[in-house]
Amino acid sequence: MTRTIIFYENHFIEFYVLQDKKVKSKIQYVFDLIKQVDRVPEKILKHLTSTNGLYEVRVEVGSDIYRIFCCFDEGKLVVLFNGFQKKTQKTPKGELEKAMNLMNEYFEQKK
């Protein structure tokens, strides 16, 4: 099974270009896993239960933690939204709301 990863607008790319080489290569590695592995471990791709279909891609580099919000479309397509570096245990509310809005926009535009 293979999944395709696409970007919705430039939110993820704007985050990605700011990262250093180590972080970029770990993000690439995680994306390759998501594309190829049937059952992606929750440690890497977690469904956010209160969000109607929003997932977070989890990337750890050393002690730094990064999150990239995404959703599935048509089963095999992973749509990436915004990414950020996590500084605390809780996901910043603003980032989560931004991802929810982007996901809603994405599906509205598809209609």
C-alpha positions in Angstrom: 0.0 0.0 0.0 1.3 3.4 -0.8 0.0 6.8 0.3 0.6 10.1 -1.5 1.5 13.2 0.5 0.3 16.5 -0.7 0.6 20.0 0.8 -2.4 22.3 1.2 -1.3 25.8 0.4 2.2 26.7 1.7 1.8 26.4 5.5 3.9 23.3 5.8 6.5 24.4 3.3 7.0 27.7 5.2 7.6 25.7 8.4 9.9 23.1 6.7 12.3 25.6 5.1 13.1 27.1 8.5 14.3 23.8 9.9 17.9 22.6 10.0 19.2 19.7 8.0 18.8 17.1 10.8 15.1 18.0 11.3 14.4 18.0 7.5 15.9 14.6 7.1 13.9 13.2 10.0 10.7 14.7 8.6 11.6 13.0 5.2 12.2 9.7 7.0 8.8 9.9 8.8 7.0 10.8 5.5 8.6 7.8 3.8 7.2 5.6 6.6 3.8 7.1 6.3 3.8 6.5 2.5 4.9 2.9 2.7 3.8 1.3 6.0 0.2 -0.2 6.2 -0.3 0.5 9.9 1.7 3.6 10.9 2.5 3.4 14.6 0.7 6.0 16.8 4.1 7.2 18.0 4.5 8.7 14.5 0.9 9.4 13.3 -1.8 10.0 15.8 -5.5 10.7 15.3 -6.6 13.7 17.4 -9.9 12.4 18.8 -11.7 15.7 19.3 -11.0 17.0 15.8 -13.1 15.2 13.2 -10.4 13.6 11.2 -7.3 15.6 12.0 -4.1 13.8 12.6 -0.7 14.9 13.8 2.6 13.6 12.4 5.1 13.4 15.3 8.7 14.0 14.7 11.4 13.9 17.3 15.0 15.0 16.8 17.0 14.7 20.0 15.0 16.4 22.7 13.1 18.6 20.2 9.5 17.7 19.3 7.8 18.8 16.1 4.2 18.3 15.0 2.7 18.5 11.5 -1.1 18.5 11.2 -2.7 16.5 8.4 -5.7 14.5 7.4 -6.6 11.7 5.0 -8.5 12.2 1.8 -9.8 9.4 -0.4 -8.1 6.9 1.9 -4.6 7.0 0.5 -3.9 10.7 0.2 -2.3 12.5 3.2 -2.9 16.3 3.1 -0.4 18.3 5.2 -1.4 21.6 6.8 0.7 23.5 9.4 3.8 22.4 11.3 5.4 23.8 14.5 8.0 23.0 17.2 6.3 21.8 20.4 7.7 23.6 23.4 5.3 22.3 26.1 3.2 19.2 26.8 0.0 20.8 25.4 -0.5 21.5 21.7 -0.9 25.2 21.2 -4.5 26.0 20.8 -3.8 28.5 18.0 -1.9 25.9 15.9 -4.7 23.3 16.4 -7.4 25.9 15.4 -5.4 26.9 12.3 -5.2 23.2 11.3 -8.9 22.7 11.8 -9.7 25.8 9.7 -7.2 24.6 6.9 -8.8 21.2 6.9 -12.3 22.6 6.6 -11.2 25.0 3.8 -9.5 22.1 1.9 -12.7 20.0 1.9 -14.8 23.0 1.0 -12.7 23.8 -2.0 -12.9 20.2 -3.2 -16.7 20.3 -3.4 
